Amino acid sequence: MPRTSPLIIGHRGAPGYRPEHSRSSYDLAFAMGADAVEPDVVISRDGVLVVRHENEISGTTDVADRPEYANRRTTKIVDGAEITGWFTEDFTWDELSTLRCRERLPALRPSSATFDDQQPILRLRDVLDLVRAASLERGRELGVVLEIKHATYFDGLGWDMAELVETELADAGWASGQLPLTIEAFESTVLGRLRERGIPAVYIYLLEAAGRPADLLASLGAAAPTYRRTAQPAGLDALVGVVDGISVDKRMILAPDKLGRATGPSAVVGDAHARGMRVFTWTCRPENAFLVGQFRSRGGSGAFGDYEAEWGMIRDAGVDGVFVDHPDLGVDVFRG
């Protein structure tokens, strides 16, 4: 049967309430009614797929407070940006497994930060296994929306992300199409490689509101199309048959003007649907810091604004999936 409401995806679990990508964050997402969760994957020094938002981990783990790793702090160029910190590819999985999760936005989410330093970081295999177990426990089909991070960067270090992901999915029993799997990336090249390998999944191309994809910048330089151009009708035409859909920054739907007033919904959802593609959007968060200006309230950046009104515009645009940090609120607005 066709869906009557968007797929509600726990963005890194339920990070509005628990440190992102922690076991309790994923468990809470399903307890709150999420249809799927989204693990981001990066790589350890010994080729283990690790679940972290970025390969730089000082903001989401206790690594900076571990004196034995002080000499691992370094500066690197990742997708054109200079970043200083601690990087997963400089640690073995055995070393990474000793680290503990921390809230990435403690000033905005102090309640979540009370769970700091209590849980180890996870591998992709851990998340795949826990989602399967949660499906059996809850008696409903639960999915994984797997985001591949920095594929071109890791390729430059000698790692083939497509090969690693294929192997992990096969070993975990997620490569046969029996479980609901979506694979997404900001780089279309790695999606194409996985599709060529025959992994049955829904393939979603992530689009930023600005900038250009790292893989096409590496191969085409200044001729690389911008994400915004890709979201236009001609750009979408080129994606037909290549991916199953797109996932856009919510501002590409809300189309705020210079005064912070939403002028949308824009044409992007209808344009993609007209070409047979699905449309997801990211990320629906209730705090003022993340809302379009007109929906903000008093009380500071961490206070909840009129998120129902903003999310209602996104819902009414007809999106097929939505990433939320607070799955219970997402269920209320998008499924209620």
ROMIKE-334004 format. One record per residue: residue in three letters; z, x, y of N, C-alpha, C in turn. Coordinates in steps of 0.02 Angstrom, whole numbers, plus 50000, padded with zeros to 5 digits. Example, Ala and Ser with C-alpha at 12.3 -4.5 7.8 and 13.67 -1.06 7.14 Angstrom:
2
ala503905066049716503905061549775503905066049835 ser503545064249888503575068449947503945064550002 
END
This chain:
336
met500005004249940500005000050000500005004450062 pro499655002550115499655006450177500345006250210 arg500515011550244501165011850279501155007050337 thr501725003650348501784999150405502185002450462 ser502455008350449502815012150501502685019450489 pro502775023650540502635030750531503085034050479 leu502815039350449503225043650406503755046950450 ile504375046250431504925049150470505125055750437 ile504995061150474505075067850447505675071250479 gly506155073050439506735076750464506525083750482 his506485085150547506225091350574506745096950561 arg506615100950510507095106050488507735102850461 gly507675096750437508245093050411508485087950461 ala509105088650481509395084250533509745088650584 pro509365092750621509675097850664510015095150726 gly509965088550737510365085650790511105085550772 tyr511255086550707511935085850683512195091950645 arg511745095850616511935101750577511465107450593 pro511675113750585511215119350598510565118650558 glu510005119650593509355118450563509245122550499 his508885119650453508695122850390509295124650346 ser509875121750360510445122650315510435117350261 arg510785118550208510805113650153511075106950179 ser511605107150218511885100850242511415097150290 ser510995100950325510505097750370510005093750330 tyr509765096650275509285093050232509615087150197 asp510215088150170510555082650136510675076850184 leu510875078350245511015073050294510375069350313 ala509815072850317509185069550335509015064050285 phe509095065450221508945060450171509465054850171 ala510095056650182510615051550185510485046650243 met510165049150296510025044950354509355041250348 gly508995042250293508395038250282507735041650294 ala507725048250305507095051650316506645051050254 asp505985050650266505505050350211505345057250184 ala505415062350226505235069250208505625073950253 val505635080350234505925085550277505425091150286 glu505525094950339505055100150357505375107050354 pro505245110950302505455117950302504905122450333 asp505105126950377504665132150403504735138250358 val504185141650341504245147450298503995153850330 val504395159150321504215165950341504345170350279 ile504295176950287504305181350228504845186750235 ser505165188350178505625193950176505245200350161 arg505595205950164505275212450151504995212950080 asp505315209250033505085209549964504685203349944 gly504405199849993503925194649979504205187849960 val504835186649976505135180049962505005175450022 leu504805169350008504695164450061505375161550083 val505555163050146506205161350173506125155650223 val506605151050223506565145250267506945146850332 arg506565148250384506825149450452506305147050501 his506525144850559506055142550611505595148150633 glu505855154150637505465160050657505675165950614 asn505245171150614505445177250579505975181150617 glu506065179850682506615182850720507215178250712 ile507765180850687508305176450663508975177350698 ser508985180650755509635181650788509915175250816 gly509485170350832509735164150861509935158950810 thr509775159950746509925154950696510345157550638 thr510565163850642511015166650591511535171050626 asp511985173750585512505178250611512305185550608 val511655186950602511435193850592511645198550648 ala511655196050710511815200350767512555202450766 asp512965199050728513675200750724513835204850661 arg513325206850625513425210650564513295218050578 pro513835222050583513745229050602513305232950555 glu513285231050492512875234850445512125234050458 tyr511945229050500511245227950515511065229450588 ala511535232550624511425233950695510795238250706 asn510655242750659510075247250668509415243950651 arg509435237650629508805234150614508525230650676 arg508905230450730508665227250791508065231150818 thr507535227550834506915230850855506505226150899 thr505965228750924505505224750965504815224750932 lys504525218750927503865217950896503425213350937 ile502785213750924502305209050953502115204150899 val502295197750908502145192550860501705187250894 asp501105186450870500625181750899500555182750974 gly500535189050995500415190651064501035190851108 ala501615189051081502235188951121502685194651100 glu502985198051150503455203351135504145200451124 ile504435201851066505065198851046505535204351021 thr506155204051044506665208851022507195205250982 gly507375208150924507885205050883507865207750812 trp508045203550765508055205150694507545200850659 phe507145203750615506575200250586506635199950510 thr506455194250481506535193250409506165198550369 glu505585200750394505175205450355505485212350351 asp506045213450386506395219850383506995219550336 phe507095213950301507655213050256507405210750188 thr507735213050136507605210250069507925203350065 trp507715199450015508035192950008508775193649991 asp508955198649952509665199649936510075200749999 glu509785204250047510145205250110510165198750151 leu509595195450155509565189150193510045183950165 ser510125183950099510545178850068511275179450087 thr511475185050117512165185950139512285183050209 leu511735181550244511795178850312511985171550311 arg512265169150367512475162250372512125158750430 cys512005152250422511635148350472512065147050534 arg511715146950591512035145150654511595140150693 glu511925136050734511575131350777511155135150828 arg510525133350834510065136850879510175134850952 leu510435128850964510525126251032511255124251043 pro511725128951039512435127151042512655123851107 ala512335125551162512525122451226512345115051227 leu511785113351196511565106351194511885102551136 arg512035106051082512275102751022512915106150997 pro513455105751036514085109151018514385106450953 ser514285100050938514555097250876514235100550815 ser513585101550818513245104950764513495112150757 ala513645115250813513865122250812514545123050777 thr514925117650769515565118250733515455119750659 phe514825119050635514655120550566514375127650558 asp514395131650611514135138450608514495142550555 asp514115147350526514385152550482514665149850416 gln514485143750398514755140750337514255140550279 gln513595141050295513095139950243512585145750242 pro512385147750182511865153050178511185150350197 ile510735154850216510055152850228509715151550161 leu509155148050163508825145650102508135148750093 arg507915148850031507225150450015506825143950011 leu506165144550013505745138650003505905135449935 arg505995139549884506135136849818506765132449819 asp507275134549856507895130649860507755123749889 val507345123449942507195117049974506775112649928 leu506275115449895505875111549849506305108549794 asp506765112449768507205109949715507675104549740 leu507945105449800508425100449824508085093949842 val507455094249865507095088049880506945084249816 arg506735087849765506615084549700507265081149675 ala507825084749679508455081949656508665075949698 ala508545076249764508725070649807508305064549791 ser507675065549773507245059949755507525056349694 leu507735060149644508015057149583508675053749598 glu509085056949638509745054249654509695047749693 arg509225047549740509175041749784508695036349759 gly508325038049708507875033149679507295031249724 arg507075035849766506495034549809506105041049817 glu505465040249829505025046049834505135049649901 leu505325055949897505455059949957504955065749958 gly504765067750018504245072650025504445078950061 val503995083850058504065090150094503465091050139 val503605092650202503085094450250503185101850264 leu502795105950231502885113250230502485116450287 glu502845119550334502505122950388502475130450376 ile501865133150377501755140350367501745143650436 lys502185148450445502255151850509501915158750510 his501565160150564501315166950579500895170050524 ala500435166150496500045168650438499635174750456 thr499325174850515498915180650534499355186850545 tyr499925185950576500395191450586500605194450519 phe500795190150472501015192650407500435195650368 asp499835193050378499245195950346499165203250369 gly499315204450432499275211250459499785215950428 leu500305213050398500815217150364500675217750289 gly500115214750268499915215250198500105209450154 trp500335203950184500545198150146500025192550152 asp499825189750096499375183950095499805177750087 met499915174150143500345168350142500085162950094 ala499435162050091499155156950047499325158449974 glu499255164649955499415166649886500155165649871 leu500585167649917501305166949906501505159649901 val501225155449946501395148349945501145145049881 glu500535146749861500255143849800500705145549740 thr500905151749735501325153949679501995150249678 glu502295149749737502945146449741502905139049724 leu502385135649750502305128549735502195127449660 ala501795131849629501665131249557502305132349517 asp502675137549534503285139149498503805133549504 ala503805130049562504295124849574504065117949551 gly503455117449524503195111049501502955106449556 trp502765109449613502515105549670501765106449681 ala501405109349634500695110849644500235106149604 ser500515100849576500115096449534499925089849567 gly500195088649627500045082349661500495076649642 gln500985077749600501435072349579501975070849630 leu502115075649674502625074749725502295074949794 pro502545071049842502225070549908502285076849949 leu501735080449955501725086949989501235086850046 thr501455088950104501035090150162501095097550181 ile500545100750197500545107750219500255107950289 glu500605111250334500395111550404500455118650431 ala500075119950483500105126450516499755125950583 phe499945130450629499595131050693498955135150686 glu498825137550626498235141550612497825138050557 ser497205136550571496795132850522496565137350465 thr496535143850476496285148350424496705148050361 val497365148250367497795148150307497755141450273 leu497665136050312497585129450281496955129350238 gly496415132250265495795132550227495865136550163 arg496235142050166496325146150106496705142350052 leu497205138650072497585134750023497175129049994 arg496785125950036496345120550012495845123149962 glu495575129049976495105132149930495425133749862 arg496065134949863496425136449800496565130149760 gly496415124349789496485118149752497175115149751 ile497605117149798498275114149801498215107049828 pro498405101949788498345095049812498905093549862 ala498705092149924499185090849977498815087450034 val499185084850081498895082650144498925088650192 tyr498345090450219498295096350262498265094250335 ile498755096650374498835094650443498805100750489 tyr498375100350539498285105750588498735104350648 leu499205108850660499665108150717499325110450781 leu499415106350834499105107950898499625108250953 glu499655113950986500075114651045499745111051104 ala500145109751156499875106651216499485111751258 ala499605118251245499255123551282499165129451236 gly498745134151256498655140251218498105139851166 arg498045145251128497515145851077497835148151011 pro497545146350954497835148450890497755155850877 ala498275158850847498295166050837497735168550792 asp497565164550741497045166850695496365167250728 leu496205162250769495555162250802495535167150860 leu496105168250892496135173550943495995180350912 ala496265181450852496155187850818495435188950799 ser495085183450780494395184150756493875183150811 leu494035179050861493545177250912493705179750982 gly494325181850992494525184151058494495178451109 ala494225179851168494205174951222493775168851205 ala493355169451154492945163751134493315158751091 ala493935160251072494325155651031494455149151069 pro494355143451037494475137151072495215136051085 thr495375132751138496075131051152496275125151109 tyr496935124451100497175118551063496975112151099 arg497015112251165496845106151203496115104251192 arg495675109151190494975107751177494875104951107 thr495265107551059495205105050990495405097750985 ala495855095451029496065088451027495575083751060 gln495055086451091494535082251121494045079951067 pro493655074651081493205071951029492765077150994 ala492465081651031492025086650999492425091350954 gly493035093050975493465097250934493685093750871 leu493835087350877494025083450818493445082650770 asp492845081950797492245081550754492205087550708 ala492375093450735492325099650696492865100050642 leu493385096050647493925096150598493815091350540 val493355086750548493225081750496493015085250431 gly493365083850377493225087050313493555093750304 val493845096350358494185102850355494935101950344 val495215097150381495925095350373495965087750368 asp496545085350348496645078150341496915074850404 gly497155079050450497425076250511497685081650557 ile497965079350613498235083850663498955081850678 ser499345086550703500015085150726500075087950796 val500205083650845500165085650915500835085550949 asp500915089850998501475089551044501495082551074 lys502085079451075502125072551098501855071651170 arg501865076951209501605076351278500855075151278 met500515076951224499805075551220499675068151210 ile500175064451189500125057151184500405053751246 leu500975056051269501305052951327500945054451392 ala500605060151396500205062151455500595061451520 pro501155064951528501545064351590501165067351650 asp501265064151707500955066751768501425071951799 lys501255074451859501645079751890502345077451910 leu502445070951915503105068251932503515066451871 gly503255068051811503625066751750503585059551727 arg503065056051748502975049051727502435048751673 ala502585045551617502105045051563501515040551584 thr500915042951574500315039051589499955036751526 gly500235038651468499915037151404500025030051381 pro499835028551319499615033551271498905036051286 ser498805042451274498155045551283497685043251228 ala497075045751230496575043651181496615047451116 val497045052551111497015057151053497145053550987 val497615048850985497765045450922497165041250900 gly496895037350946496325033250929495705037350911 asp495605042850947495025047150932495075050150862 ala495675052350842495755055250775495695049850722 his495995044150733495935038650685495215036450676 ala494825036450729494125034550724493735039250679 arg493985045250669493655050150627493995050650558 gly494435045950543494745045750477495315050650469 met495595053150524496135058050519496805054950537 arg497325057650506498005055550522498245059250584 val498745056250617499045059450676499805059350670 phe500095065350669500815066150673500975068550744 thr501615068050763501815070650828502505073850823 trp502625078650867503255082450869503445083850941 thr504075084550954504655082650914505045077550953 cys505245072050922505615066850956506365068650955 arg506615070151014507315072051022507615067751078 pro508235065451072508505060651121508805063851183 glu508945070451181509295073551238508835073951299 asn509145073451357508765073851420508325080051424 ala508565085651396508185091851401507495091251371 phe507395086651326506755086151290506345079951308 leu506615075651350506255069451367505805070451428 val505265066651429504855066451490505295063951547 gly505175066451608505615065351664505845058251675 gln505395053351671505575046451687506095043551639 phe506185046551581506645043851531507315047451530 arg507415052151575508045055751576508585051651612 ser509215052951592509775049451622510245054451655 arg510775052051685511285056551711511705059251653 gly512075064551667512525067151617512355074051592 gly511825077051617511655083851598511135084151544 ser510925090251529510355091251483510505089151412 gly511145089351391511325087451323511455080051313 ala511485076251367511615069051361510985065551337 phe511085059951303510515056051280510235051951338 gly509565052251346509235048151395508965041851362 asp508475038751394508175032651368507645034551316 tyr507885037551262507415039851211507045034151177 glu507385028251174507065022551141506415020651176 ala506425021051243505815019251281505265024451270 glu505445030851272504945036051260504665035551190 trp505095035051141504875034751072504475028351058 gly504665023051094504295016751086503575017451106 met503445021351158502755022551178502375026351124 ile502715031151092502405034951038502275030550978 arg502765026350961502685021750905502095017050917 asp502065014350978501535009550994500845012650997 ala500825019351004500175022851003499865022850933 gly500275021450882500015020850814500025027250774 val500505031750788500535038050751500705036650677 asp500505041350634500615040650562501235044350538 gly501485048750578502085052450559502415055250621 val503075055750619503445058150678504005062850655 phe504065068450690504595073250676505195071650721 val505775071050689506385069250726506945074250709 asp507375075550758507965079650746508565075450725 his508545068950742509085064250725508775058750681 pro508745059650616508385054850574508645047750579 asp509285046750589509545039950595509255036450655 leu509195039950711508895036950771508155035750760 gly507825040350725507115039350710507005033250667 val507425032150618507375026150576507455019850618 asp507935019850663508055013950705507455012250748 val507145017350779506595016050826505925015050790 phe505775019350742505105019350713505045014750651 arg505605013350619505565009050561505885002150575 gly506325001950626506674995750640506224990550671 
END
